[in-house]
Amino acid sequence: MSSHFLLLLVFALFVSIVFAVLLRDDARSQLRFGGLLFGAFVLSAILLGWLMYPFPL
Amino acid sequence: MRVREATVERAQGANPALVCLAAWAVPGLGHLWFRRRFKGLVFLIVLPLMFGTGLWLEGQLFPFELSQPLVALAALADVGIGVTYLAAKALGYGGGNVVAITYEYGNAFLIVAGLLNLLVVIDAWDIALGRK
């Protein structure tokens, strides 16, 4: 597996699940918080990726 | 609510240090101890899976190299996953492949899995003291 984006999704999924279950008690708020966290991970990674686009390696 | 009351009752008889040791050794065991089955099972499945993914991605289990503080801190984070770390070391996994394209990803998975388990241990500590 060498797709950076896929690895990012897997990482975000694991971390979101653990934080959602750790910080929320009922299933509904766990799902909501986990989804929010996962979305924030992915969106911020895409945003940061675009912000870094003009800079050479 | 009933689970909370039962947990408080159980927490009164539990040794918090022993709970933390169990929670560190096996991710989720601290929560299972207090009958928080769903949380315990999620930690028991997700954290070792994350650690295993890190090994599969050819990440490295860092040595306790005190002359290199960042390496020592990474090693400390790796150990956070408990018995899974010891088993991986004993079986010869975690050598790391620096030239693999997934090496840094693997390290991130290994380190974060250990750190997340330490947060789970702190949560178990709070439950053992009756704070949650």
N, CA and C atoms of all chains as a GROMACS GRO file, in nm:
protein
  567
    1MET      N    1   0.085  -0.119   0.000
    1MET     CA    2   0.000   0.000   0.000
    1MET      C    3   0.089   0.125   0.000
    2SER      N    4   0.095   0.195  -0.112
    2SER     CA    5   0.183   0.312  -0.114
    2SER      C    6   0.107   0.440  -0.145
    3SER      N    7  -0.026   0.435  -0.148
    3SER     CA    8  -0.102   0.556  -0.171
    3SER      C    9  -0.102   0.641  -0.044
    4HIS      N   10  -0.046   0.759  -0.052
    4HIS     CA   11  -0.037   0.847   0.065
    4HIS      C   12  -0.176   0.882   0.116
    5PHE      N   13  -0.266   0.907   0.021
    5PHE     CA   14  -0.401   0.948   0.061
    5PHE      C   15  -0.475   0.835   0.133
    6LEU      N   16  -0.459   0.713   0.082
    6LEU     CA   17  -0.524   0.597   0.145
    6LEU      C   18  -0.469   0.577   0.287
    7LEU      N   19  -0.337   0.593   0.302
    7LEU     CA   20  -0.276   0.579   0.435
    7LEU      C   21  -0.327   0.687   0.529
    8LEU      N   22  -0.346   0.806   0.475
    8LEU     CA   23  -0.401   0.915   0.554
    8LEU      C   24  -0.543   0.880   0.602
    9LEU      N   25  -0.622   0.822   0.512
    9LEU     CA   26  -0.759   0.784   0.548
    9LEU      C   27  -0.760   0.677   0.657
   10VAL      N   28  -0.671   0.578   0.643
   10VAL     CA   29  -0.665   0.470   0.744
   10VAL      C   30  -0.622   0.526   0.879
   11PHE      N   31  -0.520   0.612   0.878
   11PHE     CA   32  -0.471   0.673   1.002
   11PHE      C   33  -0.582   0.756   1.068
   12ALA      N   34  -0.648   0.839   0.986
   12ALA     CA   35  -0.756   0.925   1.039
   12ALA      C   36  -0.868   0.839   1.096
   13LEU      N   37  -0.898   0.728   1.031
   13LEU     CA   38  -1.005   0.640   1.077
   13LEU      C   39  -0.973   0.582   1.216
   14PHE      N   40  -0.851   0.528   1.230
   14PHE     CA   41  -0.810   0.470   1.359
   14PHE      C   42  -0.817   0.574   1.471
   15VAL      N   43  -0.756   0.690   1.446
   15VAL     CA   44  -0.749   0.792   1.551
   15VAL      C   45  -0.888   0.846   1.585
   16SER      N   46  -0.971   0.864   1.483
   16SER     CA   47  -1.107   0.915   1.506
   16SER      C   48  -1.189   0.817   1.590
   17ILE      N   49  -1.177   0.689   1.559
   17ILE     CA   50  -1.253   0.588   1.635
   17ILE      C   51  -1.212   0.592   1.782
   18VAL      N   52  -1.081   0.592   1.807
   18VAL     CA   53  -1.033   0.588   1.946
   18VAL      C   54  -1.076   0.713   2.022
   19PHE      N   55  -1.058   0.830   1.961
   19PHE     CA   56  -1.096   0.954   2.031
   19PHE      C   57  -1.248   0.962   2.054
   20ALA      N   58  -1.325   0.920   1.954
   20ALA     CA   59  -1.472   0.927   1.968
   20ALA      C   60  -1.518   0.837   2.082
   21VAL      N   61  -1.463   0.716   2.089
   21VAL     CA   62  -1.505   0.621   2.193
   21VAL      C   63  -1.453   0.664   2.330
   22LEU      N   64  -1.335   0.725   2.330
   22LEU     CA   65  -1.274   0.768   2.457
   22LEU      C   66  -1.345   0.890   2.516
   23LEU      N   67  -1.382   0.984   2.430
   23LEU     CA   68  -1.431   1.113   2.480
   23LEU      C   69  -1.583   1.126   2.484
   24ARG      N   70  -1.655   1.035   2.420
   24ARG     CA   71  -1.802   1.042   2.422
   24ARG      C   72  -1.859   0.911   2.476
   25ASP      N   73  -1.976   0.921   2.540
   25ASP     CA   74  -2.030   0.802   2.606
   25ASP      C   75  -2.142   0.730   2.531
   26ASP      N   76  -2.232   0.806   2.468
   26ASP     CA   77  -2.341   0.735   2.397
   26ASP      C   78  -2.310   0.722   2.248
   27ALA      N   79  -2.372   0.619   2.189
   27ALA     CA   80  -2.339   0.581   2.051
   27ALA      C   81  -2.362   0.695   1.952
   28ARG      N   82  -2.468   0.768   1.971
   28ARG     CA   83  -2.502   0.875   1.877
   28ARG      C   84  -2.395   0.985   1.875
   29SER      N   85  -2.354   1.030   1.994
   29SER     CA   86  -2.253   1.136   1.997
   29SER      C   87  -2.115   1.083   1.959
   30GLN      N   88  -2.091   0.952   1.982
   30GLN     CA   89  -1.964   0.893   1.937
   30GLN      C   90  -1.955   0.896   1.785
   31LEU      N   91  -2.067   0.860   1.720
   31LEU     CA   92  -2.071   0.861   1.573
   31LEU      C   93  -2.052   1.002   1.519
   32ARG      N   94  -2.121   1.095   1.581
   32ARG     CA   95  -2.115   1.235   1.536
   32ARG      C   96  -1.974   1.292   1.554
   33PHE      N   97  -1.918   1.272   1.673
   33PHE     CA   98  -1.785   1.326   1.703
   33PHE      C   99  -1.679   1.257   1.617
   34GLY      N  100  -1.692   1.125   1.601
   34GLY     CA  101  -1.596   1.050   1.519
   34GLY      C  102  -1.599   1.096   1.374
   35GLY      N  103  -1.719   1.116   1.322
   35GLY     CA  104  -1.734   1.162   1.184
   35GLY      C  105  -1.675   1.300   1.164
   36LEU      N  106  -1.702   1.386   1.263
   36LEU     CA  107  -1.650   1.523   1.257
   36LEU      C  108  -1.497   1.523   1.258
   37LEU      N  109  -1.442   1.440   1.346
   37LEU     CA  110  -1.297   1.432   1.360
   37LEU      C  111  -1.234   1.378   1.231
   38PHE      N  112  -1.294   1.273   1.176
   38PHE     CA  113  -1.244   1.213   1.053
   38PHE      C  114  -1.248   1.315   0.940
   39GLY      N  115  -1.360   1.385   0.928
   39GLY     CA  116  -1.373   1.487   0.823
   39GLY      C  117  -1.270   1.597   0.841
   40ALA      N  118  -1.248   1.639   0.966
   40ALA     CA  119  -1.152   1.745   0.994
   40ALA      C  120  -1.010   1.701   0.956
   41PHE      N  121  -0.978   1.575   0.986
   41PHE     CA  122  -0.846   1.521   0.951
   41PHE      C  123  -0.825   1.530   0.799
   42VAL      N  124  -0.922   1.477   0.725
   42VAL     CA  125  -0.908   1.467   0.580
   42VAL      C  126  -0.908   1.606   0.517
   43LEU      N  127  -1.002   1.691   0.557
   43LEU     CA  128  -1.010   1.824   0.497
   43LEU      C  129  -0.886   1.907   0.526
   44SER      N  130  -0.838   1.901   0.652
   44SER     CA  131  -0.720   1.981   0.686
   44SER      C  132  -0.597   1.929   0.611
   45ALA      N  133  -0.589   1.798   0.588
   45ALA     CA  134  -0.475   1.743   0.513
   45ALA      C  135  -0.479   1.791   0.368
   46ILE      N  136  -0.599   1.791   0.308
   46ILE     CA  137  -0.611   1.838   0.170
   46ILE      C  138  -0.578   1.987   0.163
   47LEU      N  139  -0.628   2.063   0.257
   47LEU     CA  140  -0.604   2.208   0.261
   47LEU      C  141  -0.454   2.237   0.276
   48LEU      N  142  -0.390   2.167   0.371
   48LEU     CA  143  -0.246   2.189   0.392
   48LEU      C  144  -0.167   2.147   0.268
   49GLY      N  145  -0.212   2.040   0.204
   49GLY     CA  146  -0.148   1.994   0.080
   49GLY      C  147  -0.151   2.102  -0.027
   50TRP      N  148  -0.267   2.166  -0.041
   50TRP     CA  149  -0.278   2.272  -0.141
   50TRP      C  150  -0.197   2.395  -0.102
   51LEU      N  151  -0.193   2.425   0.027
   51LEU     CA  152  -0.115   2.541   0.073
   51LEU      C  153   0.034   2.520   0.047
   52MET      N  154   0.078   2.393   0.053
   52MET     CA  155   0.221   2.364   0.032
   52MET      C  156   0.255   2.351  -0.117
   53TYR      N  157   0.153   2.348  -0.200
   53TYR     CA  158   0.173   2.323  -0.344
   53TYR      C  159   0.274   2.419  -0.409
   54PRO      N  160   0.272   2.551  -0.379
   54PRO     CA  161   0.367   2.641  -0.447
   54PRO      C  162   0.512   2.622  -0.404
   55PHE      N  163   0.533   2.557  -0.290
   55PHE     CA  164   0.670   2.544  -0.240
   55PHE      C  165   0.741   2.423  -0.302
   56PRO      N  166   0.864   2.445  -0.351
   56PRO     CA  167   0.938   2.331  -0.407
   56PRO      C  168   0.983   2.236  -0.296
   57LEU      N  169   1.014   2.112  -0.332
   57LEU     CA  170   1.059   2.013  -0.234
   57LEU      C  171   1.197   2.048  -0.179
   58MET      N  172  -2.676   0.476   3.325
   58MET     CA  173  -2.671   0.521   3.464
   58MET      C  174  -2.635   0.405   3.557
   59ARG      N  175  -2.703   0.288   3.529
   59ARG     CA  176  -2.676   0.171   3.612
   59ARG      C  177  -2.530   0.127   3.598
   60VAL      N  178  -2.480   0.136   3.474
   60VAL     CA  179  -2.341   0.098   3.449
   60VAL      C  180  -2.248   0.187   3.531
   61ARG      N  181  -2.280   0.320   3.533
   61ARG     CA  182  -2.199   0.414   3.610
   61ARG      C  183  -2.197   0.378   3.759
   62GLU      N  184  -2.317   0.349   3.813
   62GLU     CA  185  -2.325   0.316   3.956
   62GLU      C  186  -2.246   0.188   3.986
   63ALA      N  187  -2.264   0.090   3.898
   63ALA     CA  188  -2.192  -0.037   3.916
   63ALA      C  189  -2.042  -0.014   3.906
   64THR      N  190  -2.002   0.075   3.814
   64THR     CA  191  -1.860   0.105   3.797
   64THR      C  192  -1.802   0.170   3.921
   65VAL      N  193  -1.877   0.265   3.979
   65VAL     CA  194  -1.829   0.333   4.101
   65VAL      C  195  -1.812   0.232   4.213
   66GLU      N  196  -1.910   0.140   4.223
   66GLU     CA  197  -1.899   0.036   4.327
   66GLU      C  198  -1.775  -0.050   4.306
   67ARG      N  199  -1.754  -0.088   4.181
   67ARG     CA  200  -1.637  -0.172   4.151
   67ARG      C  201  -1.508  -0.095   4.171
   68ALA      N  202  -1.512   0.035   4.134
   68ALA     CA  203  -1.391   0.118   4.145
   68ALA      C  204  -1.344   0.130   4.289
   69GLN      N  205  -1.440   0.128   4.382
   69GLN     CA  206  -1.404   0.142   4.523
   69GLN      C  207  -1.316   0.026   4.571
   70GLY      N  208  -1.336  -0.091   4.509
   70GLY     CA  209  -1.258  -0.206   4.552
   70GLY      C  210  -1.134  -0.232   4.469
   71ALA      N  211  -1.111  -0.151   4.365
   71ALA     CA  212  -1.001  -0.178   4.272
   71ALA      C  213  -0.878  -0.095   4.307
   72ASN      N  214  -0.762  -0.154   4.286
   72ASN     CA  215  -0.636  -0.082   4.304
   72ASN      C  216  -0.605  -0.008   4.174
   73PRO      N  217  -0.607   0.128   4.176
   73PRO     CA  218  -0.588   0.204   4.053
   73PRO      C  219  -0.456   0.171   3.980
   74ALA      N  220  -0.350   0.145   4.057
   74ALA     CA  221  -0.221   0.114   3.994
   74ALA      C  222  -0.229  -0.018   3.916
   75LEU      N  223  -0.300  -0.114   3.975
   75LEU     CA  224  -0.316  -0.245   3.910
   75LEU      C  225  -0.402  -0.231   3.784
   76VAL      N  226  -0.505  -0.147   3.793
   76VAL     CA  227  -0.593  -0.122   3.677
   76VAL      C  228  -0.510  -0.060   3.564
   77CYS      N  229  -0.426   0.036   3.600
   77CYS     CA  230  -0.343   0.103   3.498
   77CYS      C  231  -0.245   0.004   3.434
   78LEU      N  232  -0.188  -0.081   3.516
   78LEU     CA  233  -0.094  -0.182   3.464
   78LEU      C  234  -0.165  -0.274   3.364
   79ALA      N  235  -0.286  -0.317   3.402
   79ALA     CA  236  -0.364  -0.404   3.312
   79ALA      C  237  -0.402  -0.329   3.184
   80ALA      N  238  -0.442  -0.201   3.200
   80ALA     CA  239  -0.484  -0.121   3.084
   80ALA      C  240  -0.367  -0.096   2.990
   81TRP      N  241  -0.248  -0.081   3.047
   81TRP     CA  242  -0.128  -0.061   2.963
   81TRP      C  243  -0.091  -0.192   2.891
   82ALA      N  244  -0.093  -0.301   2.969
   82ALA     CA  245  -0.049  -0.429   2.912
   82ALA      C  246  -0.139  -0.474   2.797
   83VAL      N  247  -0.269  -0.468   2.818
   83VAL     CA  248  -0.364  -0.509   2.713
   83VAL      C  249  -0.459  -0.392   2.689
   84PRO      N  250  -0.450  -0.329   2.572
   84PRO     CA  251  -0.537  -0.213   2.544
   84PRO      C  252  -0.685  -0.247   2.568
   85GLY      N  253  -0.752  -0.165   2.646
   85GLY     CA  254  -0.896  -0.185   2.671
   85GLY      C  255  -0.927  -0.269   2.794
   86LEU      N  256  -0.826  -0.335   2.851
   86LEU     CA  257  -0.852  -0.422   2.966
   86LEU      C  258  -0.900  -0.343   3.087
   87GLY      N  259  -0.850  -0.222   3.103
   87GLY     CA  260  -0.893  -0.135   3.213
   87GLY      C  261  -1.042  -0.106   3.205
   88HIS      N  262  -1.090  -0.079   3.084
   88HIS     CA  263  -1.232  -0.051   3.066
   88HIS      C  264  -1.317  -0.178   3.081
   89LEU      N  265  -1.263  -0.289   3.032
   89LEU     CA  266  -1.336  -0.416   3.048
   89LEU      C  267  -1.348  -0.452   3.196
   90TRP      N  268  -1.245  -0.418   3.274
   90TRP     CA  269  -1.242  -0.442   3.418
   90TRP      C  270  -1.365  -0.379   3.484
   91PHE      N  271  -1.400  -0.257   3.437
   91PHE     CA  272  -1.515  -0.185   3.495
   91PHE      C  273  -1.643  -0.205   3.414
   92ARG      N  274  -1.648  -0.313   3.337
   92ARG     CA  275  -1.766  -0.352   3.260
   92ARG      C  276  -1.806  -0.248   3.156
   93ARG      N  277  -1.711  -0.171   3.109
   93ARG     CA  278  -1.741  -0.082   2.996
   93ARG      C  279  -1.701  -0.158   2.871
   94ARG      N  280  -1.787  -0.255   2.837
   94ARG     CA  281  -1.752  -0.354   2.736
   94ARG      C  282  -1.728  -0.294   2.598
   95PHE      N  283  -1.817  -0.206   2.556
   95PHE     CA  284  -1.805  -0.152   2.421
   95PHE      C  285  -1.672  -0.077   2.405
   96LYS      N  286  -1.644   0.012   2.499
   96LYS     CA  287  -1.519   0.089   2.492
   96LYS      C  288  -1.399  -0.005   2.496
   97GLY      N  289  -1.402  -0.098   2.591
   97GLY     CA  290  -1.291  -0.191   2.606
   97GLY      C  291  -1.266  -0.271   2.479
   98LEU      N  292  -1.373  -0.321   2.418
   98LEU     CA  293  -1.356  -0.402   2.296
   98LEU      C  294  -1.305  -0.320   2.180
   99VAL      N  295  -1.354  -0.196   2.169
   99VAL     CA  296  -1.305  -0.109   2.061
   99VAL      C  297  -1.155  -0.086   2.076
  100PHE      N  298  -1.111  -0.055   2.198
  100PHE     CA  299  -0.967  -0.032   2.220
  100PHE      C  300  -0.888  -0.161   2.196
  101LEU      N  301  -0.944  -0.272   2.241
  101LEU     CA  302  -0.878  -0.401   2.226
  101LEU      C  303  -0.857  -0.439   2.079
  102ILE      N  304  -0.948  -0.397   1.994
  102ILE     CA  305  -0.937  -0.430   1.852
  102ILE      C  306  -0.859  -0.323   1.776
  103VAL      N  307  -0.896  -0.196   1.795
  103VAL     CA  308  -0.842  -0.089   1.710
  103VAL      C  309  -0.694  -0.061   1.738
  104LEU      N  310  -0.655  -0.055   1.865
  104LEU     CA  311  -0.516  -0.015   1.895
  104LEU      C  312  -0.412  -0.119   1.849
  105PRO      N  313  -0.431  -0.249   1.879
  105PRO     CA  314  -0.335  -0.346   1.824
  105PRO      C  315  -0.338  -0.351   1.671
  106LEU      N  316  -0.457  -0.327   1.613
  106LEU     CA  317  -0.468  -0.325   1.466
  106LEU      C  318  -0.387  -0.209   1.409
  107MET      N  319  -0.394  -0.096   1.476
  107MET     CA  320  -0.317   0.021   1.431
  107MET      C  321  -0.167  -0.006   1.444
  108PHE      N  322  -0.129  -0.069   1.556
  108PHE     CA  323   0.011  -0.103   1.579
  108PHE      C  324   0.058  -0.204   1.473
  109GLY      N  325  -0.027  -0.304   1.447
  109GLY     CA  326   0.006  -0.405   1.344
  109GLY      C  327   0.021  -0.344   1.206
  110THR      N  328  -0.064  -0.245   1.177
  110THR     CA  329  -0.055  -0.176   1.048
  110THR      C  330   0.080  -0.104   1.037
  111GLY      N  331   0.121  -0.045   1.148
  111GLY     CA  332   0.252   0.023   1.151
  111GLY      C  333   0.366  -0.073   1.121
  112LEU      N  334   0.358  -0.194   1.178
  112LEU     CA  335   0.461  -0.295   1.151
  112LEU      C  336   0.456  -0.340   1.006
  113TRP      N  337   0.334  -0.356   0.955
  113TRP     CA  338   0.314  -0.398   0.816
  113TRP      C  339   0.369  -0.293   0.718
  114LEU      N  340   0.361  -0.167   0.759
  114LEU     CA  341   0.412  -0.059   0.674
  114LEU      C  342   0.563  -0.040   0.689
  115GLU      N  343   0.626  -0.135   0.756
  115GLU     CA  344   0.772  -0.139   0.773
  115GLU      C  345   0.826  -0.026   0.860
  116GLY      N  346   0.744   0.014   0.959
  116GLY     CA  347   0.789   0.112   1.057
  116GLY      C  348   0.887   0.047   1.154
  117GLN      N  349   0.951   0.132   1.235
  117GLN     CA  350   1.055   0.083   1.326
  117GLN      C  351   1.013   0.098   1.471
  118LEU      N  352   1.045  -0.005   1.551
  118LEU     CA  353   1.031   0.008   1.696
  118LEU      C  354   1.164   0.063   1.746
  119PHE      N  355   1.163   0.188   1.786
  119PHE     CA  356   1.289   0.257   1.815
  119PHE      C  357   1.355   0.206   1.943
  120PRO      N  358   1.489   0.210   1.946
  120PRO     CA  359   1.561   0.169   2.069
  120PRO      C  360   1.566   0.285   2.170
  121PHE      N  361   1.589   0.252   2.295
  121PHE     CA  362   1.603   0.356   2.398
  121PHE      C  363   1.742   0.416   2.390
  122GLU      N  364   1.760   0.505   2.296
  122GLU     CA  365   1.890   0.568   2.271
  122GLU      C  366   1.890   0.704   2.342
  123LEU      N  367   1.944   0.706   2.464
  123LEU     CA  368   1.936   0.830   2.543
  123LEU      C  369   2.021   0.943   2.485
  124SER      N  370   2.121   0.906   2.403
  124SER     CA  371   2.202   1.011   2.341
  124SER      C  372   2.123   1.085   2.233
  125GLN      N  373   2.014   1.023   2.186
  125GLN     CA  374   1.926   1.090   2.089
  125GLN      C  375   1.786   1.102   2.151
  126PRO      N  376   1.759   1.216   2.215
  126PRO     CA  377   1.635   1.229   2.292
  126PRO      C  378   1.507   1.200   2.212
  127LEU      N  379   1.502   1.241   2.085
  127LEU     CA  380   1.380   1.219   2.007
  127LEU      C  381   1.357   1.070   1.981
  128VAL      N  382   1.467   0.997   1.959
  128VAL     CA  383   1.457   0.852   1.939
  128VAL      C  384   1.408   0.785   2.068
  129ALA      N  385   1.462   0.831   2.182
  129ALA     CA  386   1.420   0.776   2.312
  129ALA      C  387   1.272   0.804   2.337
  130LEU      N  388   1.225   0.924   2.300
  130LEU     CA  389   1.083   0.957   2.318
  130LEU      C  390   0.994   0.870   2.228
  131ALA      N  391   1.041   0.847   2.106
  131ALA     CA  392   0.966   0.760   2.014
  131ALA      C  393   0.959   0.618   2.070
  132ALA      N  394   1.071   0.572   2.130
  132ALA     CA  395   1.074   0.438   2.190
  132ALA      C  396   0.973   0.431   2.305
  133LEU      N  397   0.968   0.538   2.386
  133LEU     CA  398   0.875   0.544   2.498
  133LEU      C  399   0.730   0.537   2.448
  134ALA      N  400   0.702   0.608   2.339
  134ALA     CA  401   0.567   0.605   2.280
  134ALA      C  402   0.535   0.465   2.228
  135ASP      N  403   0.634   0.400   2.164
  135ASP     CA  404   0.613   0.264   2.113
  135ASP      C  405   0.574   0.167   2.225
  136VAL      N  406   0.642   0.181   2.339
  136VAL     CA  407   0.618   0.090   2.453
  136VAL      C  408   0.477   0.109   2.510
  137GLY      N  409   0.416   0.224   2.481
  137GLY     CA  410   0.282   0.254   2.534
  137GLY      C  411   0.177   0.152   2.499
  138ILE      N  412   0.199   0.073   2.396
  138ILE     CA  413   0.098  -0.025   2.353
  138ILE      C  414   0.102  -0.152   2.438
  139GLY      N  415   0.203  -0.167   2.523
  139GLY     CA  416   0.206  -0.277   2.620
  139GLY      C  417   0.260  -0.408   2.568
  140VAL      N  418   0.188  -0.516   2.598
  140VAL     CA  419   0.234  -0.652   2.565
  140VAL      C  420   0.251  -0.670   2.414
  141THR      N  421   0.169  -0.600   2.336
  141THR     CA  422   0.180  -0.610   2.190
  141THR      C  423   0.321  -0.569   2.145
  142TYR      N  424   0.375  -0.466   2.209
  142TYR     CA  425   0.511  -0.420   2.179
  142TYR      C  426   0.612  -0.530   2.214
  143LEU      N  427   0.595  -0.585   2.334
  143LEU     CA  428   0.690  -0.688   2.378
  143LEU      C  429   0.685  -0.810   2.286
  144ALA      N  430   0.562  -0.848   2.245
  144ALA     CA  431   0.546  -0.963   2.155
  144ALA      C  432   0.612  -0.934   2.020
  145ALA      N  433   0.590  -0.813   1.968
  145ALA     CA  434   0.647  -0.776   1.838
  145ALA      C  435   0.800  -0.781   1.845
  146LYS      N  436   0.855  -0.729   1.955
  146LYS     CA  437   1.001  -0.729   1.974
  146LYS      C  438   1.054  -0.873   1.982
  147ALA      N  439   0.982  -0.955   2.062
  147ALA     CA  440   1.027  -1.093   2.081
  147ALA      C  441   1.022  -1.172   1.951
  148LEU      N  442   0.925  -1.140   1.866
  148LEU     CA  443   0.911  -1.212   1.739
  148LEU      C  444   0.999  -1.153   1.628
  149GLY      N  445   1.073  -1.049   1.662
  149GLY     CA  446   1.168  -0.992   1.566
  149GLY      C  447   1.108  -0.893   1.468
  150TYR      N  448   0.986  -0.845   1.498
  150TYR     CA  449   0.925  -0.743   1.411
  150TYR      C  450   0.973  -0.604   1.453
  151GLY      N  451   0.949  -0.507   1.365
  151GLY     CA  452   0.978  -0.368   1.400
  151GLY      C  453   1.122  -0.328   1.373
  152GLY      N  454   1.191  -0.403   1.289
  152GLY     CA  455   1.328  -0.365   1.253
  152GLY      C  456   1.329  -0.237   1.171
  153GLY      N  457   1.222  -0.215   1.097
  153GLY     CA  458   1.212  -0.094   1.014
  153GLY      C  459   1.292  -0.105   0.887
  154ASN      N  460   1.237  -0.050   0.781
  154ASN     CA  461   1.306  -0.049   0.652
  154ASN      C  462   1.311   0.096   0.604
  155VAL      N  463   1.426   0.160   0.631
  155VAL     CA  464   1.438   0.304   0.608
  155VAL      C  465   1.410   0.343   0.463
  156VAL      N  466   1.440   0.254   0.369
  156VAL     CA  467   1.423   0.291   0.228
  156VAL      C  468   1.280   0.261   0.178
  157ALA      N  469   1.197   0.198   0.261
  157ALA     CA  470   1.059   0.171   0.218
  157ALA      C  471   0.982   0.303   0.211
  158ILE      N  472   0.897   0.313   0.111
  158ILE     CA  473   0.821   0.438   0.092
  158ILE      C  474   0.724   0.462   0.208
  159THR      N  475   0.687   0.354   0.276
  159THR     CA  476   0.590   0.366   0.386
  159THR      C  477   0.656   0.374   0.524
  160TYR      N  478   0.789   0.383   0.528
  160TYR     CA  479   0.861   0.379   0.656
  160TYR      C  480   0.810   0.485   0.755
  161GLU      N  481   0.801   0.609   0.710
  161GLU     CA  482   0.759   0.717   0.801
  161GLU      C  483   0.613   0.700   0.843
  162TYR      N  484   0.532   0.652   0.751
  162TYR     CA  485   0.392   0.625   0.785
  162TYR      C  486   0.385   0.517   0.893
  163GLY      N  487   0.464   0.413   0.873
  163GLY     CA  488   0.468   0.305   0.970
  163GLY      C  489   0.506   0.356   1.108
  164ASN      N  490   0.608   0.442   1.113
  164ASN     CA  491   0.649   0.501   1.242
  164ASN      C  492   0.535   0.580   1.305
  165ALA      N  493   0.464   0.657   1.222
  165ALA     CA  494   0.352   0.738   1.275
  165ALA      C  495   0.244   0.646   1.334
  166PHE      N  496   0.213   0.538   1.266
  166PHE     CA  497   0.112   0.444   1.317
  166PHE      C  498   0.158   0.382   1.449
  167LEU      N  499   0.285   0.340   1.455
  167LEU     CA  500   0.337   0.274   1.576
  167LEU      C  501   0.338   0.369   1.695
  168ILE      N  502   0.390   0.490   1.672
  168ILE     CA  503   0.403   0.588   1.781
  168ILE      C  504   0.265   0.632   1.830
  169VAL      N  505   0.176   0.663   1.736
  169VAL     CA  506   0.044   0.713   1.775
  169VAL      C  507  -0.038   0.603   1.844
  170ALA      N  508  -0.024   0.478   1.800
  170ALA     CA  509  -0.096   0.369   1.867
  170ALA      C  510  -0.054   0.362   2.014
  171GLY      N  511   0.076   0.374   2.040
  171GLY     CA  512   0.126   0.371   2.178
  171GLY      C  513   0.076   0.489   2.259
  172LEU      N  514   0.078   0.607   2.199
  172LEU     CA  515   0.033   0.728   2.271
  172LEU      C  516  -0.117   0.722   2.299
  173LEU      N  517  -0.193   0.671   2.202
  173LEU     CA  518  -0.338   0.660   2.225
  173LEU      C  519  -0.367   0.563   2.339
  174ASN      N  520  -0.288   0.454   2.346
  174ASN     CA  521  -0.310   0.360   2.456
  174ASN      C  522  -0.277   0.425   2.591
  175LEU      N  523  -0.180   0.515   2.592
  175LEU     CA  524  -0.149   0.585   2.718
  175LEU      C  525  -0.268   0.674   2.760
  176LEU      N  526  -0.336   0.734   2.661
  176LEU     CA  527  -0.457   0.812   2.693
  176LEU      C  528  -0.566   0.721   2.749
  177VAL      N  529  -0.576   0.602   2.692
  177VAL     CA  530  -0.674   0.504   2.739
  177VAL      C  531  -0.641   0.463   2.884
  178VAL      N  532  -0.512   0.449   2.914
  178VAL     CA  533  -0.469   0.415   3.051
  178VAL      C  534  -0.509   0.527   3.148
  179ILE      N  535  -0.489   0.652   3.106
  179ILE     CA  536  -0.526   0.766   3.192
  179ILE      C  537  -0.678   0.766   3.217
  180ASP      N  538  -0.755   0.733   3.113
  180ASP     CA  539  -0.901   0.726   3.127
  180ASP      C  540  -0.938   0.616   3.227
  181ALA      N  541  -0.870   0.502   3.217
  181ALA     CA  542  -0.896   0.391   3.310
  181ALA      C  543  -0.862   0.434   3.453
  182TRP      N  544  -0.755   0.510   3.468
  182TRP     CA  545  -0.714   0.564   3.599
  182TRP      C  546  -0.826   0.650   3.658
  183ASP      N  547  -0.882   0.739   3.574
  183ASP     CA  548  -0.992   0.825   3.619
  183ASP      C  549  -1.113   0.742   3.662
  184ILE      N  550  -1.142   0.638   3.586
  184ILE     CA  551  -1.257   0.552   3.621
  184ILE      C  552  -1.230   0.482   3.754
  185ALA      N  553  -1.105   0.434   3.770
  185ALA     CA  554  -1.069   0.363   3.894
  185ALA      C  555  -1.081   0.453   4.016
  186LEU      N  556  -1.057   0.584   3.995
  186LEU     CA  557  -1.069   0.677   4.108
  186LEU      C  558  -1.211   0.728   4.126
  187GLY      N  559  -1.302   0.681   4.040
  187GLY     CA  560  -1.443   0.722   4.052
  187GLY      C  561  -1.472   0.859   3.996
  188ARG      N  562  -1.382   0.913   3.913
  188ARG     CA  563  -1.403   1.047   3.857
  188ARG      C  564  -1.494   1.044   3.734
  189LYS      N  565  -1.508   0.926   3.672
  189LYS     CA  566  -1.588   0.920   3.549
  189LYS      C  567  -1.697   0.814   3.561
   0.00000   0.00000   0.00000
